[in-house]
Amino acid sequence: MSSQLLSREVFSGEFIRLERAGNGVARLVLDRPSLNVLHIPMLRELDQALTGLSSDAELKLLVLTGEGRAFCAGVDVADHTAGRVESMIEAFHSVVRKLLVQEAPVVAAVNGPALGGGCELVLACDLVIASEQAKLGQPEIQLGVFPPVAAALLPRLIGLQRALDLILTGRVIDAAEAREIGLVSRVAPADRFIDAVEAYVDSLAGLSGPVLRLTKRTVVDGLAEQLPDAFDEAEERYLHELMDLQDPHEGLAAFIEKREPVWRDA
């Protein structure tokens, strides 16, 4: 059954809502019409919701998306001004840091424009599925500033030259180009976007939550290490953390026995 059909609201702020499904999926929805532009109160709500999820051992997958026709068109320009910028940066970067350290995989479902800070939220997610009508970009340079999160994350995701091309020109790209350069994992037709996201989420939600979290941690941690050390760390986790769980043994047995696995680990 689709995870969307089982969802229930567990946190509702003025500008966001958090929904939980019975299969371990959570959806964090940006809801500030009409373009889901972030401002400090909205960022604080996001931070509160993410704080609550950080200790949730039953969370398999977090989906971040926007209500309406946009994912997020950035951070309110007024919050970049001298009297507010420090508070805005502190609030925004706290949200990004919580996304980056979330143990469960985080999927950005980019239903429309993701610009400026909205694109930076996408960069902080692990997997990205975008509508073919989505647009992504970092236009900050055109206002005489640069995007700090993108400056740190974008070169690691798509390479130095491609990152500089986007950040220094401020150009906005479509979903097809974003997939081509590695910024987007998958692109779906606009008229079937919700169904495509549900199918993608359900395919991941059907897997073992502990194995998903351990696999993500191993892959992400390996990026910070030299290759031999990363290989040794992955081997150690496979033999002495993964194999201490029940689910790997159940998954292997189910494959051999030609049946569906029944996951047991919480």
KEKOL-36541 format. One record per atom (N, C-alpha, C, O): x, y, z. Coordinates in steps of 0.001 Angstrom, whole numbers, plus 500000, padded with zeros to 6 digits. Example, Ala and Ser with C-alpha at 12.3 -4.5 7.8 and 13.67 -1.06 7.14 Angstrom:
<recs>
513190494310507800
512300495500507800
513200496700507800
514236496681508465
512850497750507080
513670498940507140
512900500030507870
513409501138508039
</recs>
This chain:
<recs>
500848498805500000
500000500000500000
500883501244500000
501924501264500656
500479502271499277
501247503491499198
501425504111500574
500491504154501375
502655504599500843
502925505231502128
502116506502502295
501830506902503424
501737507152501194
500950508371501301
499580508110501911
499063508943502656
498997506973501603
497664506666502089
497644506437503592
496589506545504218
498772506129504169
498834505807505582
499335506967506424
499491506820507637
499591508117505812
500249509196506526
499310509879507524
498095509921507332
499907510412508592
499167511187509588
500057512355510009
501280512228510059
499444513466510305
500191514656510665
500646514562512118
499842514292513009
501935514784512352
502463514709513711
503027516044514185
503271516226515378
503234516969513267
503703518305513639
503144519282512621
503283519080511415
502521520324513099
501968521322512195
502330522698512708
501853523138513754
503193523375511945
503524524745512283
502737525690511388
501837525273510659
503082526937511454
502414527919510599
502881527801509158
502156528141508223
504128527304508991
504723527318507659
505186525941507162
505591525810506008
505130524944507998
505523523592507588
504580522587508239
503841522918509166
504618521361507741
503938520267508432
504777519002508276
505478518816507281
504688518158509268
505412516895509275
504401515767509366
503577515730510280
504468514850508414
503547513720508358
504337512427508515
505461512307508028
503728511459509205
504355510166509396
503471509074508818
502244509151508885
504104508062508251
503397506897507728
503766505678508551
504798505649509221
502904504670508489
503119503471509276
504300502636508836
504720501729509554
504844502928507663
505973502141507165
507317502806507438
508316502444506816
507362503764508352
508633504388508719
509020505586507885
510135506090508022
508129506064507020
508405507219506169
507849508477506822
506723508481507320
508640509541506817
508181510856507265
508262511825506098
509184511768505285
507274512720506029
507276513758505007
507292515123505674
506441515440506505
508275515917505293
508391517273505788
508027518206504637
508734518274503632
506914518924504797
506341519697503696
506478521187503975
506004521678505000
507130521909503058
507225523362503134
505891523938502660
505421523592501576
505288524800503449
503940525268503122
503783526743503475
503112527113504438
504423527559502665
504280529014502793
503962529586501410
504871529947500662
502691529666501077
502298530082499725
502903531455499381
503097532295500260
503205531672498052
502925530684497018
504187529963496563
504102528979495827
505356530437496989
506607529854496505
507435529225497621
508590528857497403
506857529100498811
507553528474499948
508885529156500252
509879528502500564
508881530483500153
510088531253500472
510373531138501968
509490531352502799
511605530802502294
512010530625503684
512222531977504360
512721532917503742
511844532063505612
512233533194506444
512523532641507836
512333531452508092
512981533506508726
513500533015510010
512462532217510799
512811531146511297
511220532657510946
510248531829511682
510032530454511033
509887529456511739
510009530398509710
509837529116509009
511040528217509232
510892527012509435
512234528803509195
513451528027509433
513461527448510845
513918526324511053
512972528191511788
512940527692513175
511939526540513326
512161525610514101
510843526617512580
509913525481512579
510558524246511961
510401523138512473
511278524436510866
511975523311510233
512988522699511197
513091521479511316
513718523548511868
514722523078512821
514074522256513929
514597521214514325
512933522729514425
512221522005515484
511771520626515003
511920519633515715
511221520575513796
510764519288513260
511921518330513056
511809517147513374
513036518827512526
514198517976512278
514841517516513578
515373516408513654
514794518354514589
515318517949515901
514539516756516434
515124515820516980
513230516789516277
512408515670516737
512685514389515986
512579513301516552
513040514503514707
513311513312513897
514700512731514156
514947511560513868
515598513539514693
516990513094514816
517155511913515758
518114511152515632
516234511749516698
516337510644517656
515305509553517390
515063508698518242
514702509584516213
513638508628515875
514252507356515281
514616507331514106
514366506315516087
514993505071515646
514134504301514654
514637503403513978
512846504630514549
511961503921513633
511893504571512248
511242504047511344
512563505706512086
512522506419510814
513358505686509768
514556505473509957
512717505304508664
513417504662507548
513833505657506483
514881505516505853
512989506671506291
513173507563505158
512496508892505465
511383508918505991
513161509992505141
512578511317505266
512443511923503875
513408511966503111
511243512391503550
510982513045502270
510753514523502529
509916514894503351
511498515367501825
511352516816501931
510758517342500633
511311517098499560
509652518052500711
509004518552499503
508305519870499798
508287520342500935
507722520461498738
507023521725498876
505556521589498512
505194520781497656
504723522368499151
503304522401498828
503095523342497645
503778524359497528
502148523001496768
501808523887495672
502729523752494482
503177522651494162
503019524867493819
503731524821492550
505236524988492674
505941524953491666
505741525168493882
507181525357494070
507707524446495158
506990524107496100
508971524048495023
509671523389496128
510046524456497145
509572524437498281
510897525386496733
511272526504497591
512045527500496742
513047527147496121
511583528741496715
512216529769495879
513293530552496615
513675531640496184
513785530004497726
514915530628498397
514577531201499752
513507530949500307
515515531982500277
515353532641501568
514972534101501315
515533534759500438
514029534584502080
513542535949501943
514714536935501883
515572536944502766
514741537762500833
515835538722500662
515922539661501862
517016540089502228
514803539984502472
514819540882503636
515626540296504785
516186541039505591
515691538972504867
516449538329505939
517944538276505655
518716537802506488
518362538761504476
519786538868504153
520359540219504550
521568540423504448
519533541132504993
519996542479505298
520724542522506636
520659541588507434
521429543651506859
522382543730507965
521787543394509321
522452542756510138
520559543802509582
519993543564510903
519552542135511158
519324541745512303
519429541340510072
518871539989510223
519796538873509743
519566537705510056
520829539217508996
521564538181508272
522205537156509202
522224535967508882
522729537591510346
523359536628511244
522349535625511791
522634534429511864
521174536109512172
520132535208512665
519662534266511566
519411533087511813
519544534797510342
519107533952509221
520119532852508935
519751531685508799
521401533223508844
522443532230508556
522484531174509648
522592529984509355
522400531593510894
522409530636512006
521231529661511894
521404528453512054
520036530192511621
518849529339511535
518899528431510313
518581527246510406
519294528976509176
519329528186507950
520385527093508032
520118525946507675
521568527434508495
522641526443508545
522373525373509596
522849524246509460
521627525701510631
521224524674511591
520330523640510921
520475522441511161
519399524101510078
518539523183509325
519371522305508404
519174521091508358
520294522907507676
521129522147506740
521962521107507485
522071519962507045
522543521500508601
523368520553509362
522525519367509853
522997518230509856
521306519627510259
520448518534510723
520070517605509566
519968516394509761
519864518148508384
519627517288507219
520853516441506914
520731515256506604
522027517041507000
523258516325506649
523568515182507605
524135514170507193
523206515329508873
523535514289509855
522366513351510135
522485512451510966
521241513549509458
520114512642509645
520542511218509257
521058510993508163
520322510269510162
520787508904509912
520005508220508796
520581507462508015
518709508477508711
517911507880507646
518164508626506341
518435509826506364
518080507944505210
518200508642503923
517149509729503787
516006509562504214
517548510847503186
516653511984502969
516446512160501469
517407512299500713
515186512153501047
514825512305499642
514212513682499430
513241514036500098
514770514462498506
514145515712498096
513212515416496933
513648514930495890
511935515708497108
510955515576496027
510695516977495493
509896517734496044
511389517304494404
511418518680493904
510284518864492905
510414518525491729
509185519399493383
507971519501492591
507923520746491716
507054520852490851
508835521687491922
508838522932491166
510145523663491396
511142523024491732
510183524988491227
511429525733491394
512110525483492737
511468525485493788
513423525267492678
514268525147493868
515439526086493641
516417525726492985
515339527275494178
516291528344493865
516935528879495133
516314528893496196
518182529319495016
518873529901496151
518912528946497325
519413527828497207
518378529388498474
518336528523499651
517522527271499427
517776526247500061
516542527332498531
515782526126498206
516640525085497526
516521523894497811
517510525531496623
518439524603495981
519442524060496994
519839522898496919
519849524904497938
520781524444498967
520148523369499852
520841522454500299
518843523466500111
518172522384500835
518263521079500048
518485520014500624
518091521169498737
518206519982497877
519601519384497984
519750518165498060
520620520232497991
522002519744498072
522258518981499367
523110518093499408
521526519324500423
521722518675501722
521010517330501821
521170516615502810
520222516980500801
519512515698500798
520355514624500117
521296514932499385
520010513365500363
520794512246499848
520375511828498447
521213511432497636
519094511914498164
518538511489496886
517574512568496413
516913513215497225
517495512761495107
516660513840494569
515838513314493400
516392512844492406
514526513393493520
513644513097492403
512914514393492065
512310515025492931
512980514779490788
512466516081490375
511412515938489295
511484515045488451
510437516825489332
509491516957488233
510230517500487019
511167518285487161
509818517089485836
510448517592484619
510288519106484490
511016519744483728
509346519681485224
509139521126485190
509951521873486253
509885523100486325
510708521154487069
511490521799488124
512636522614487533
513175522280486478
512993523674488224
514147524499487894
515018524606489135
514514524768490246
516336524514488940
517255524590490072
518356525594489765
518797525713488622
518794526310490784
519862527262490556
520246528027491801
519531528031492803
521419528688491712
521954529510492791
522172530919492239
523290531272491865
521109531725492187
521219533055491577
521771534139492500
521707535321492162
522314533759493661
522744534749494657
523754535757494103
523730536927494485
524640535315493210
525691536189492690
525099537426492023
525728538484491984
523885537282491501
523234538405490820
522771539482491789
522446540596491378
522740539146493087
522402540117494126
523650540590494873
523556541335495849
524826540145494400
526069540570495018
526494539758496217
527321540213497007
525941538550496377
526329537655497472
526607536274496896
526423536048495700
527054535344497748
527253533968497296
526544533008498245
526253533377499383
526260531787497802
525550530808498644
526530529961499460
527194529103498879
526654530155500760
527659529424501552
527485527906501526
528466527172501402
526239527430501642
526021525973501642
526407525384500304
527083524356500255
525988526019499210
526332525526497875
527837525590497649
528404524702497011
528492526630498164
529938526740498000
530658525546498619
531687525099498113
530103525032499725
530717523888500398
530308522550499792
531134521646499668
529036522418499415
528515521110499011
528558520861497510
528823519739497080
528301521895496705
528138521672495272
529380521092494592
529226520191493767
530609521555494888
531778520938494250
531923519449494580
532400518671493754
531515519059495780
531597517655496168
530579516797495419
530787515599495226
529479517421494999
528420516673494322
528601516609492818
528354515567492211
529029517711492203
529075517747490732
530436518135490170
530582518240488952
531435518350491019
532761518716490540
532974520223490562
532021521003490559
534250520618490584
534609522020490773
534130522912489631
533499523939489880
534418522539488387
534083523430487274
532579523601487106
532104524714486880
531838522526487213
530388522638487090
529806523463488236
528885524254488036
530352523272489438
529866524051490580
530151525532490383
529281526368490629
531356525867489944
531692527266489718
530835527866488603
530439529029488677
530554527080487583
529707527572486491
528340527987487018
527827529042486646
527744527166487879
526431527499488419
526490528651489415
525642529543489384
527494528639490305
527554529645491366
527983531009490823
527440532035491234
528946531031489909
529465532309489425
528563532969488390
528555534195488279
527804532183487632
526883532782486657
525503533021487251
524779533914486809
525136532223488256
523804532329488830
522707531804487926
521525532067488150
523106531052486893
522092530593485940
521217529495486551
521636528763487447
520009529409486043
519038528422486495
518926527338485436
518826527639484247
518942526070485861
518918524954484930
517636524153485105
516990524204486151
517280523407484053
516080522571484144
516426521209484733
517595520904484969
515410520401484965
515605519109485625
516467518169484786
517255517391485324
516311518246483467
517090517356482601
518576517640482722
519373516707482819
518970518923482718
520388519257482875
520869518923484283
521999518470484470
520012519147485265
520385518819486642
520682517335486790
521610516957487504
519904516493486122
520187515054486159
521479514745485423
522270513917485875
521697515402484294
522896515151483492
524176515450484265
525166514736484113
524171516493485089
525385516863485809
525468516219487191
526449516425487905
524456515442487579
524513514715488839
523890515421490019
524096515013491162
523128516476489767
522468517198490845
521136516559491221
520656516724492343
520543515832490283
519258515169490466
519421513678490184
520096513295489229
518804512841491009
518897511388490821
517973510908489715
518374510121488857
516715511392489738
515699510934488786
514790512093488412
514570513012489201
514264512032487187
513298513021486710
512016512290486338
512056511234485707
510874512861486734
509569512243486463
508679513218485702
508799514429485884
507793512713484854
506833513584484168
505998514360485179
505616513835486225
505724515610484852
505002516474485789
503629515922486147
503198516028487295
502936515332485167
501578514847485436
501563513531486197
500500513073486616
502726512915486381
502806511665487155
503821511776488287
504305510770488805
504136513013488661
505199513221489637
504879512601490990
505714511907491569
503677512849491492
503313512318492817
503377510798492821
503890510204493770
502864510163491775
502910508702491696
504348508201491622
504685507181492222
505195508919490884
506595508507490759
507316508607492099
508106507732492456
507039509678492836
507647509825494160
507179508716495087
507978508126495814
505870508430495060
505337507379495917
505963506022495605
506310505268496513
506105505719494320
506698504435493933
508149504350494399
508595503307494879
508880505451494255
510290505487494664
510402505329496181
511214504548496676
509579506078496908
509609506022498370
509199504639498864
509834504085499762
508141504081498281
507679502762498710
508727501676498462
508846500730499241
509492501818497365
510531500818497083
511620500836498154
512171499792498502
511931502032498676
512925502141499742
512339501760501092
513014501143501916
511074502130501319
510430501829502601
510240500335502800
510074499883503933
510260499566501730
510123498119501850
511395497410502273
511404496193502459
512481498178502427
513764497601502826
513949497721504341
513143498346505030
515006497122504838
515309497157506265
515793498539506684
516764499052506127
515120499148507667
515518500457508149
516933500506508705
517700501386508315
517313499591509606
518683499611510126
519737499450509041
520798500071509104
519449498618508046
520415498424506962
520510499682506101
521602500061505676
519375500330505841
519411501590505099
520269502624505831
521105503286505216
520066502762507131
520810503767507886
522298503444507938
523132504334507776
522633502189508162
524044501800508230
524722501956506875
525877502373506801
524012501624505811
524580501763504473
524854503233504160
525926503575503661
523881504103504454
524096505529504224
525307506022505007
526156506725504459
525391505662506269
526502506137507103
527848505684506550
528813506448506555
527913504448506075
529159503924505539
529574504663504267
530745505004504102
528627504909503374
528920505615502126
529353507052502403
530354507517501859
528601507752503246
528901509163503518
530225509305504262
531031510169503918
530460508482505267
531712508568506021
532922508283505142
533998508844505352
532741507413504163
533850507067503283
534361508231502460
535522508243502051
533487509228502210
533900510393501432
534954511221502148
535745511913501507
534970511154503469
535891511971504255
537234511278504478
538117511845505121
537397510079503965
538603509303504220
539348509011502922
538772509072501835
540625508696503049
541377508195501906
540831506820501527
540313506099502380
540945506457500248
540302505248499758
540669503991500547
539763503233500895
541944503723500851
542236502498501625
541529502480502982
541021501445503414
541504503646503653
540851503715504959
539341503532504827
538711502872505653
538769504124503780
537336503976503549
536975502522503281
535952502028503756
537815501848502523
537580500427502234
537641499605503512
536793498741503736
538648499870504360
538780499137505620
537584499384506534
537093498459507180
537108500647506589
535978500990507442
534707500303506948
533918499809507754
534504500268505631
533319499613505075
533352498112505379
532328497516505713
534526497517505259
534669496085505553
534366495795507022
533685494822507343
534878496648507910
534669496470509346
533174496583509683
532650495780510455
532502497562509112
531078497737509399
530259496590508831
529277496165509440
530653496090507674
529921494974507067
529992493745507973
528975493110508250
531186493422508423
531381492180509174
530909492281510615
530412491303511173
531060493471511233
530856493558512681
529707494458513104
529426494551514299
529033495122512179
527803495842512505
526639495290511696
525603494924512252
526813495232510396
525746494723509528
525403493278509867
524232492934510031
526415492443509971
526170491019510192
525753490690511619
525411489547511923
525783491693512496
525228491502513840
523716491719513862
523059491406514856
523160492254512771
521721492441512657
521045491160512173
521699490276511619
519736491067512387
518968489929511881
518604490090510402
518550489108509662
518355491337509976
517804491552508641
518702491095507495
518178490559506518
520019491274507553
520837490758506453
520693489249506275
520623488758505148
520649488525507372
520514487066507293
519133486680506764
518993485726505999
518106487441507187
516760487188506695
516664487484505195
516044486722504453
517273488584504747
517223488937503330
517906487905502454
517401487559501387
519045487415502896
519774486389502135
518994485079502109
518899484419501074
518432484708503272
517658483464503333
516422483547502447
516084482586501756
515749484693502468
514539484863501661
514850484755500175
514062484195499413
515989485283499763
516377485190498347
516619483735497963
516166483276496914
517334483015498820
517631481608498534
516348480778498509
516190479871497692
515436481113499426
514183480357499550
513076480876498626
511956480366498646
513396481891497819
512447482455496835
511148482923497494
510053482543497080
511296483758498530
510144484330499234
510447485776499578
511581486236499443
509422486488500024
509611487861500456
510258487887501846
509898487082502705
511207488803502078
511798488870503417
510841489469504441
509972490272504101
511010489072505681
510248489662506786
511273490324507713
511955489653508488
511367491663507616
512376492384508384
512035492360509864
510876492515510249
513056492166510690
512828492028512137
513487493115512946
513014493435514036
514576493701512445
515267494728513218
514448496012513241
513798496362512256
514485496700514360
513723497958514490
514441499076513755
513966500212513743
</recs>
